[in-house]
Amino acid sequence: MKYQHHQTCLLALSALEVALAFQSLNGLGRASPKQPLLSPAFVSIGLGPEEPKTEEEKRLEAGIDYEIPNHEEFRTSRRSKLDEKCDAWFGALLEGEGGCLGDISEQAKATLTTPVPLVNEEEKPIDDPDYTPFISTRLPWTPLVPAYGLEEFGLPVPRRNAETWRHFDVAGMIEQSYSFDSKEGSIDLSEEQTEAYRAGLEASGTWLDDEACEARLVYVDGKFASQLSKTTEFVYNMDGPMDDTDSELNLLLSRLTDGFTDELATPVPCNDDESTSYSKLSKPNHNIGSPTSQFAVNTQQGSACFAALNTYKTKAVAYVNAPPNHNEELDEFTVPKPVLILNAMTSLGGVEKSLEDDKGVACHPRTIVVAEDGARMSVVQSCVDLDTRDDAIANPKLYNGYTQVFVKGTANVTHSYLEESGGFVTAGVEKTDDEFEDDEELARGVEAKRPALKDTHLEAIDVHVMGEEGAYQGTVMSLGGSGRIRINLSVSLLRSKSHASVNGFSLSGGAQRSDMKTNIHHIAQGTSSAQIQKNMIGGRATGAFRGRIRVEQSAQQTDSQQLSRTILLSDKCRAWAIPSLEIIADDVQCAHGATISDLSEEELFYLRSRGLDRTTARNMLMYAFADDIAACVDPAILGTLDGSVGLQKRIIQRLENVVPRGDRAVKAEFHSI
């Protein structure tokens, strides 16, 4: 039986034809001599007749069938006008002399200024150590271009449409120049200046006397102030790289974030082998690969370029080294005295006069903490305003900080980072024009003229827990009034039974743009982490939180919890909460969640029925929301609730400043999970 088909698509063979085909074979798999072997039916699925195949397919030859493009001519072809401004802005920050780290500084500059090579990916044999099935091979006549942000520099620089910068005010940041920086790494204060600065720090509540702290390092506009500091054998200011006898510390100082230092801080046991490369974790199917690929750039925090800039430009380094078994005599209920690192900013930013043409000044504070095996320590970093000069003569300031923490062995480190610079935001900016009197200046106009609105505060905190049963407890509180605040925290758990506890609180008001990003990276087996992030946004501010947890294939039996809670105080503010889990292992306990809500009308009614006015009731709910995060800060700096100074008192003052005025346009309790 033979079927003719031209336009009709046959999807199945008839039962008779199938039977005849099977009858053509005997039990031994040979054709029966009595029954001729029938040819199988040809099945077409609407693709038309097959074209005859030639014995040898023609191969295209370069120079004859196609031309190989000059890839360098297309390197910057995808940049927009704003991208060009971003590159010019960052290039201006690189101008001038390097910092105090010598060869390490020059190495960081070379990393930044050397463009990434344009190389086409090629498929590798399956037995190759670098084999991965996920490659992107371009046709030989297609121009090669780098990932977004890598057109001019060797590390990704800010891009407005990049995933990591999507909710940040990139356009506003690059419109402000911060190309001026001071050259000195230390400052020599007179007795009068010392007393005045100390009085100012005591009034701000961030000062700890010698008896209340183990050590104290004070930096004014990025310059070390020895007259205000208390140094020890293990806590002191570094004004240059270590000699060859301490090459390990130099390697730590040269590390960059976002995987651009490929070697892990310590080898990670994985079955019978050890993992040492960041780019090859969970290979071959789930590894990140080269940090300059577009896939890797999309997963990064965007802090590598600023970490390298800090390494190149920093004039002083706060060095904290806890020796083995430090504070081992203390019981588990006794909190060790903290090491206080104060970064105080003046209104002029360390220059003698106001800069012309709206130019700004940049400072690059650097901190490195190394806790040896068995050590217990508490480190408090605080960024505050120092003087009370007239804001009219303030210079715009860029604070580009970089903090590194290395926890070895069974060490236990408690770390508190407090950002309080930039003064107070303007209250009442959420109100409409009709709510102001005719002769009253609009709050939005006052906020627009506030000098600190031109300031940008950037901080990258890079933590590596390198020992079994090592522990890191980190608390980040962003309370300041700078116009743009961006804090990145990354924790890598590199050994079994290591633990990280990360708590964060971000308060935004006025016309601020704040962004907090966290990355908890589980690499070793049997690690655990717990994270609580709380955000409170009022006025016309915009706040964003992106929390990423990645569990590698080697991190079996991981226990990780993440929770983000956000309160919107007005109808004009905006918030983004983006928690994420990337789980490669298959034996884990992980959970995450996010909620966004208004202050509860039911709770407000309960408090008002007890005699409290609306403003006081709102303040009580707002402080209760922030209190559990504030309680994680070192008690020496936290203070008491009814004290004249202390962190708790300062938090109350800032919450009272952003408490909403009047009723909301939309009264509802809304949640997003």
LINZI-V539933 format. One record per backbone hydrogen bond with DSSP energy under -1.0 kcal/mol. CO is the residue of the C=O (numbers start at 1). NH is the residue of the N-H. E is the energy in kcal/mol with one decimal. If there is no record, write none. Layout:
# LINZI-V539933
co->CO nh->NH e->E
co->CO nh->NH e->E
This chain:
# LINZI-V539933
co->14 nh->18 e->-2.1
co->15 nh->19 e->-2.3
co->16 nh->20 e->-2.5
co->17 nh->21 e->-2.0
co->18 nh->22 e->-2.0
co->19 nh->23 e->-2.1
co->22 nh->25 e->-1.4
co->26 nh->29 e->-1.9
co->30 nh->26 e->-2.6
co->61 nh->64 e->-1.5
co->61 nh->65 e->-2.7
co->66 nh->63 e->-3.2
co->69 nh->71 e->-1.1
co->70 nh->73 e->-1.3
co->71 nh->74 e->-1.5
co->72 nh->75 e->-1.1
co->74 nh->77 e->-1.3
co->76 nh->79 e->-1.2
co->80 nh->84 e->-2.0
co->81 nh->85 e->-1.7
co->82 nh->86 e->-2.1
co->83 nh->87 e->-2.2
co->84 nh->88 e->-2.3
co->85 nh->89 e->-2.7
co->86 nh->90 e->-2.3
co->87 nh->91 e->-2.5
co->88 nh->92 e->-1.8
co->89 nh->93 e->-1.1
co->90 nh->94 e->-1.1
co->101 nh->104 e->-1.8
co->102 nh->106 e->-1.9
co->103 nh->107 e->-2.3
co->104 nh->108 e->-1.9
co->105 nh->109 e->-2.2
co->106 nh->110 e->-2.4
co->107 nh->111 e->-2.0
co->108 nh->112 e->-1.8
co->109 nh->113 e->-2.7
co->110 nh->114 e->-1.3
co->112 nh->154 e->-2.9
co->125 nh->128 e->-1.9
co->128 nh->131 e->-1.9
co->133 nh->135 e->-1.1
co->139 nh->142 e->-2.5
co->147 nh->150 e->-2.2
co->149 nh->157 e->-1.6
co->159 nh->162 e->-1.2
co->165 nh->168 e->-1.5
co->168 nh->170 e->-2.0
co->169 nh->173 e->-1.7
co->170 nh->174 e->-2.3
co->171 nh->175 e->-1.0
co->177 nh->360 e->-1.1
co->180 nh->362 e->-2.6
co->185 nh->224 e->-2.1
co->190 nh->194 e->-2.8
co->191 nh->195 e->-2.2
co->192 nh->196 e->-2.2
co->193 nh->197 e->-3.0
co->194 nh->198 e->-2.4
co->195 nh->199 e->-2.3
co->196 nh->200 e->-2.0
co->197 nh->201 e->-2.3
co->198 nh->202 e->-2.5
co->199 nh->203 e->-2.2
co->200 nh->204 e->-1.4
co->201 nh->206 e->-1.3
co->215 nh->340 e->-2.5
co->216 nh->230 e->-3.4
co->217 nh->342 e->-2.8
co->218 nh->225 e->-2.8
co->219 nh->344 e->-3.2
co->220 nh->223 e->-1.6
co->223 nh->220 e->-3.0
co->224 nh->187 e->-2.6
co->226 nh->229 e->-1.0
co->230 nh->216 e->-2.8
co->234 nh->321 e->-2.3
co->235 nh->232 e->-2.6
co->236 nh->319 e->-2.5
co->238 nh->317 e->-2.3
co->243 nh->246 e->-1.8
co->246 nh->250 e->-1.3
co->247 nh->251 e->-2.1
co->248 nh->252 e->-2.0
co->249 nh->253 e->-2.4
co->250 nh->254 e->-1.4
co->252 nh->255 e->-1.1
co->257 nh->260 e->-1.8
co->262 nh->278 e->-3.1
co->268 nh->275 e->-3.1
co->270 nh->273 e->-2.5
co->273 nh->270 e->-3.2
co->275 nh->268 e->-2.6
co->276 nh->264 e->-2.4
co->278 nh->281 e->-1.2
co->279 nh->289 e->-1.6
co->280 nh->283 e->-1.5
co->282 nh->286 e->-2.0
co->290 nh->293 e->-1.7
co->293 nh->297 e->-2.5
co->294 nh->298 e->-1.8
co->296 nh->299 e->-1.2
co->297 nh->300 e->-1.0
co->303 nh->307 e->-2.3
co->304 nh->308 e->-2.5
co->305 nh->309 e->-2.0
co->306 nh->310 e->-2.3
co->307 nh->311 e->-2.3
co->308 nh->312 e->-2.0
co->309 nh->313 e->-2.3
co->310 nh->314 e->-2.7
co->312 nh->99 e->-2.7
co->314 nh->100 e->-2.4
co->317 nh->238 e->-3.4
co->318 nh->368 e->-2.6
co->319 nh->236 e->-1.9
co->320 nh->370 e->-2.8
co->322 nh->372 e->-2.5
co->323 nh->326 e->-1.4
co->325 nh->328 e->-1.6
co->326 nh->376 e->-2.0
co->327 nh->330 e->-1.3
co->331 nh->334 e->-1.4
co->338 nh->214 e->-2.3
co->339 nh->380 e->-2.8
co->340 nh->217 e->-2.8
co->341 nh->382 e->-2.3
co->342 nh->219 e->-2.9
co->343 nh->384 e->-1.7
co->344 nh->221 e->-3.2
co->345 nh->386 e->-2.3
co->347 nh->395 e->-2.5
co->356 nh->359 e->-1.5
co->360 nh->180 e->-1.7
co->361 nh->398 e->-2.3
co->363 nh->400 e->-2.5
co->365 nh->402 e->-1.6
co->366 nh->318 e->-2.8
co->367 nh->404 e->-2.3
co->368 nh->320 e->-2.5
co->369 nh->406 e->-2.6
co->370 nh->322 e->-2.3
co->371 nh->408 e->-2.6
co->372 nh->375 e->-1.9
co->373 nh->325 e->-1.9
co->375 nh->412 e->-2.7
co->377 nh->414 e->-2.3
co->378 nh->339 e->-2.8
co->379 nh->416 e->-2.6
co->380 nh->341 e->-3.0
co->381 nh->418 e->-2.7
co->382 nh->343 e->-3.0
co->383 nh->420 e->-2.8
co->384 nh->345 e->-2.5
co->390 nh->393 e->-1.7
co->391 nh->394 e->-1.8
co->396 nh->361 e->-2.5
co->397 nh->456 e->-2.5
co->398 nh->363 e->-2.5
co->399 nh->458 e->-3.6
co->401 nh->460 e->-1.5
co->402 nh->367 e->-2.1
co->403 nh->462 e->-2.9
co->404 nh->369 e->-2.9
co->405 nh->464 e->-2.5
co->406 nh->371 e->-2.8
co->407 nh->466 e->-3.5
co->408 nh->411 e->-2.1
co->411 nh->471 e->-2.3
co->412 nh->377 e->-2.0
co->413 nh->473 e->-2.7
co->414 nh->379 e->-3.1
co->415 nh->475 e->-2.3
co->416 nh->381 e->-3.3
co->417 nh->477 e->-2.7
co->418 nh->383 e->-2.5
co->419 nh->479 e->-2.9
co->419 nh->480 e->-1.2
co->421 nh->481 e->-1.5
co->428 nh->431 e->-1.4
co->432 nh->435 e->-1.3
co->433 nh->436 e->-1.5
co->437 nh->440 e->-1.2
co->442 nh->446 e->-1.8
co->443 nh->447 e->-2.5
co->444 nh->448 e->-2.1
co->445 nh->449 e->-1.2
co->447 nh->450 e->-1.1
co->450 nh->453 e->-1.8
co->451 nh->454 e->-2.0
co->452 nh->455 e->-1.5
co->452 nh->483 e->-2.2
co->455 nh->484 e->-1.6
co->456 nh->399 e->-2.8
co->457 nh->486 e->-2.8
co->458 nh->401 e->-2.9
co->459 nh->488 e->-2.9
co->460 nh->403 e->-3.0
co->461 nh->490 e->-2.8
co->462 nh->405 e->-2.5
co->463 nh->492 e->-2.1
co->464 nh->407 e->-2.8
co->465 nh->494 e->-2.3
co->467 nh->470 e->-1.8
co->470 nh->499 e->-2.3
co->471 nh->413 e->-2.3
co->472 nh->501 e->-2.8
co->473 nh->415 e->-3.3
co->474 nh->503 e->-2.7
co->475 nh->417 e->-3.2
co->476 nh->505 e->-2.5
co->477 nh->419 e->-2.8
co->478 nh->507 e->-2.7
co->483 nh->513 e->-2.0
co->484 nh->457 e->-3.2
co->485 nh->515 e->-2.2
co->486 nh->459 e->-2.0
co->487 nh->517 e->-2.6
co->488 nh->461 e->-3.2
co->489 nh->519 e->-2.0
co->490 nh->463 e->-3.2
co->491 nh->521 e->-3.5
co->492 nh->465 e->-2.8
co->493 nh->523 e->-1.9
co->493 nh->524 e->-1.7
co->495 nh->498 e->-1.5
co->496 nh->469 e->-1.2
co->498 nh->528 e->-1.9
co->499 nh->472 e->-1.8
co->500 nh->530 e->-1.9
co->501 nh->474 e->-3.0
co->502 nh->532 e->-1.9
co->503 nh->476 e->-2.6
co->504 nh->534 e->-2.5
co->505 nh->478 e->-3.0
co->506 nh->536 e->-2.9
co->508 nh->538 e->-2.3
co->509 nh->512 e->-2.0
co->510 nh->540 e->-2.3
co->512 nh->542 e->-2.1
co->513 nh->485 e->-2.2
co->514 nh->544 e->-1.2
co->515 nh->487 e->-2.1
co->516 nh->546 e->-2.0
co->517 nh->489 e->-2.7
co->518 nh->548 e->-2.6
co->519 nh->491 e->-3.0
co->520 nh->550 e->-2.1
co->521 nh->493 e->-2.8
co->522 nh->552 e->-2.5
co->527 nh->559 e->-2.0
co->528 nh->500 e->-1.5
co->529 nh->561 e->-1.6
co->530 nh->502 e->-2.6
co->531 nh->563 e->-1.5
co->532 nh->504 e->-2.3
co->533 nh->565 e->-2.8
co->534 nh->506 e->-2.1
co->535 nh->567 e->-2.4
co->536 nh->508 e->-2.5
co->537 nh->569 e->-3.3
co->538 nh->541 e->-1.9
co->541 nh->574 e->-2.0
co->542 nh->514 e->-2.6
co->543 nh->576 e->-1.8
co->544 nh->516 e->-2.4
co->545 nh->578 e->-3.1
co->546 nh->518 e->-2.2
co->547 nh->580 e->-2.6
co->548 nh->520 e->-2.6
co->549 nh->582 e->-2.9
co->550 nh->522 e->-2.9
co->551 nh->584 e->-2.8
co->552 nh->555 e->-1.5
co->556 nh->526 e->-2.8
co->558 nh->589 e->-2.9
co->559 nh->529 e->-2.2
co->560 nh->591 e->-1.6
co->561 nh->531 e->-1.8
co->563 nh->533 e->-2.7
co->564 nh->595 e->-2.1
co->565 nh->535 e->-2.5
co->566 nh->597 e->-2.2
co->567 nh->537 e->-2.5
co->574 nh->543 e->-2.2
co->576 nh->545 e->-2.3
co->578 nh->547 e->-1.4
co->580 nh->549 e->-1.8
co->582 nh->551 e->-3.2
co->587 nh->557 e->-3.2
co->589 nh->560 e->-2.6
co->591 nh->562 e->-1.7
co->593 nh->564 e->-2.1
co->595 nh->566 e->-2.1
co->597 nh->568 e->-2.1
co->600 nh->604 e->-2.2
co->601 nh->605 e->-2.4
co->602 nh->606 e->-2.0
co->603 nh->607 e->-2.2
co->604 nh->608 e->-2.5
co->605 nh->609 e->-2.1
co->607 nh->612 e->-1.6
co->608 nh->611 e->-1.6
co->613 nh->617 e->-2.4
co->614 nh->618 e->-2.4
co->615 nh->619 e->-2.3
co->616 nh->620 e->-2.2
co->617 nh->621 e->-2.0
co->618 nh->622 e->-2.5
co->619 nh->623 e->-2.6
co->620 nh->624 e->-2.2
co->621 nh->625 e->-1.7
co->622 nh->626 e->-1.4
co->623 nh->627 e->-1.7
co->626 nh->630 e->-2.2
co->627 nh->631 e->-2.2
co->629 nh->632 e->-1.4
co->630 nh->633 e->-1.7
co->634 nh->637 e->-1.2
co->634 nh->638 e->-1.6
co->635 nh->639 e->-1.5
co->637 nh->647 e->-1.5
co->638 nh->648 e->-2.2
co->646 nh->650 e->-2.0
co->647 nh->651 e->-2.6
co->648 nh->652 e->-2.0
co->649 nh->653 e->-1.9
co->650 nh->654 e->-2.1
co->651 nh->655 e->-2.4
co->652 nh->656 e->-2.4
co->653 nh->657 e->-1.1
co->654 nh->658 e->-1.1
